[in-house]
Amino acid sequence: MPFTQLTDISQEGLQLAIRELREEMFDTPECDYTIAKLLCHCGQFEAAERHIDDMLLKWGTSPEVVTLTEKAYADMATLSASQHAESSSAANQAMKATSSVSVAVA
């Protein structure tokens, strides 16, 4: 599913997806990692970061949790950079379209 479609998900839909994940994966560090990744895919980076921080508080600093936390932060950085690049590209295209219309009108 393309990133732009995931950012359009409603808050209610996102909460439903998180509930479904918790039911399927139970309450585990892997579940928390998956929820954080879903939040990132939906463009909710601050909520994802809070979730990752809560994951550390909840599960402690076992090697498994630290590894998942590092992976979650890396995923978040990658997705954030990707979203920023897509936003910049869309803004540039919009500016080019606007300037070409202005030139055509003049």
Backbone torsions as a table, in degrees:
resi	resn	phi	psi	omega
1	MET	NA	127.9	-178.7
2	PRO	-63.0	151.8	-177.0
3	PHE	-59.4	-39.6	-175.9
4	THR	-63.8	-32.2	177.6
5	GLN	-71.7	-35.5	180.0
6	LEU	-67.6	-30.7	179.9
7	THR	-72.1	-16.9	-179.7
8	ASP	-86.8	-2.7	-178.3
9	ILE	-63.7	140.0	-179.9
10	SER	-73.7	159.5	178.2
11	GLN	-61.5	-38.3	179.0
12	GLU	-65.4	-40.9	178.2
13	GLY	-64.5	-39.1	178.4
14	LEU	-65.1	-44.2	179.1
15	GLN	-64.0	-37.0	176.5
16	LEU	-64.2	-43.4	178.5
17	ALA	-62.5	-40.3	178.9
18	ILE	-65.4	-42.1	177.0
19	ARG	-60.9	-42.5	179.2
20	GLU	-62.5	-42.3	177.5
21	LEU	-60.1	-44.7	-179.6
22	ARG	-63.3	-37.1	178.3
23	GLU	-68.7	-39.9	-177.6
24	GLU	-76.7	-40.1	-173.0
25	MET	-102.4	-4.1	-177.0
26	PHE	62.9	-167.0	-176.9
27	ASP	-97.4	91.7	-177.4
28	THR	-134.7	162.3	174.5
29	PRO	-58.9	-36.0	179.1
30	GLU	-63.5	-37.2	177.4
31	CYS	-64.5	-45.9	178.8
32	ASP	-62.2	-39.5	176.9
33	TYR	-61.4	-44.7	-178.7
34	THR	-64.2	-39.8	177.8
35	ILE	-64.3	-43.8	178.1
36	ALA	-60.9	-40.3	179.2
37	LYS	-66.3	-40.0	177.1
38	LEU	-61.9	-44.6	177.8
39	LEU	-58.7	-41.1	177.8
40	CYS	-63.0	-44.6	-179.9
41	HIS	-62.2	-26.0	178.7
42	CYS	-91.2	6.9	177.0
43	GLY	79.3	12.0	-178.9
44	GLN	-100.4	70.1	-173.1
45	PHE	-68.8	-36.9	178.8
46	GLU	-66.0	-42.2	177.7
47	ALA	-64.7	-38.1	178.1
48	ALA	-64.2	-42.7	179.9
49	GLU	-64.2	-41.8	176.6
50	ARG	-61.7	-40.0	-179.8
51	HIS	-64.5	-40.5	178.2
52	ILE	-64.9	-43.9	178.0
53	ASP	-61.6	-42.9	178.0
54	ASP	-63.9	-34.6	178.2
55	MET	-60.4	-43.8	178.1
56	LEU	-62.9	-43.8	178.8
57	LEU	-64.3	-38.9	-176.4
58	LYS	-72.9	-43.7	-171.2
59	TRP	-103.9	-9.0	179.7
60	GLY	83.3	-163.4	-174.0
61	THR	-116.7	42.2	174.4
62	SER	-65.7	156.6	-179.5
63	PRO	-54.8	-38.1	179.7
64	GLU	-63.4	-44.6	-178.6
65	VAL	-68.4	-41.7	178.9
66	VAL	-62.2	-42.2	178.1
67	THR	-61.9	-46.2	178.6
68	LEU	-64.2	-38.0	179.1
69	THR	-64.2	-46.3	178.6
70	GLU	-62.1	-41.4	178.6
71	LYS	-64.5	-40.1	179.4
72	ALA	-64.2	-43.5	178.0
73	TYR	-64.7	-38.2	178.3
74	ALA	-65.8	-43.5	177.1
75	ASP	-60.7	-42.9	-179.0
76	MET	-62.3	-42.8	179.0
77	ALA	-63.8	-42.5	179.8
78	THR	-64.3	-47.7	-178.6
79	LEU	-67.5	-36.5	178.3
80	SER	-64.7	-44.6	178.6
81	ALA	-63.6	-40.1	179.4
82	SER	-63.6	-44.2	179.3
83	GLN	-64.9	-40.8	178.9
84	HIS	-63.1	-41.8	179.4
85	ALA	-64.6	-41.3	178.7
86	GLU	-65.1	-40.7	179.1
87	SER	-64.0	-43.1	179.4
88	SER	-64.0	-41.6	179.7
89	SER	-64.2	-42.8	179.2
90	ALA	-65.5	-40.3	178.7
91	ALA	-64.7	-41.8	178.4
92	ASN	-62.9	-41.7	179.2
93	GLN	-65.2	-39.0	178.9
94	ALA	-65.3	-40.6	179.2
95	MET	-65.4	-40.2	178.9
96	LYS	-64.6	-41.9	179.8
97	ALA	-64.6	-40.7	178.9
98	THR	-65.3	-43.2	-179.3
99	SER	-69.0	-33.8	178.4
100	SER	-71.2	-32.7	175.6
101	VAL	-68.3	-40.8	179.4
102	SER	-62.1	-40.9	179.2
103	VAL	-67.2	-40.9	-179.2
104	ALA	-66.1	-34.5	-179.9
105	VAL	-73.0	-36.6	-178.2
106	ALA	-70.5	NA	NA
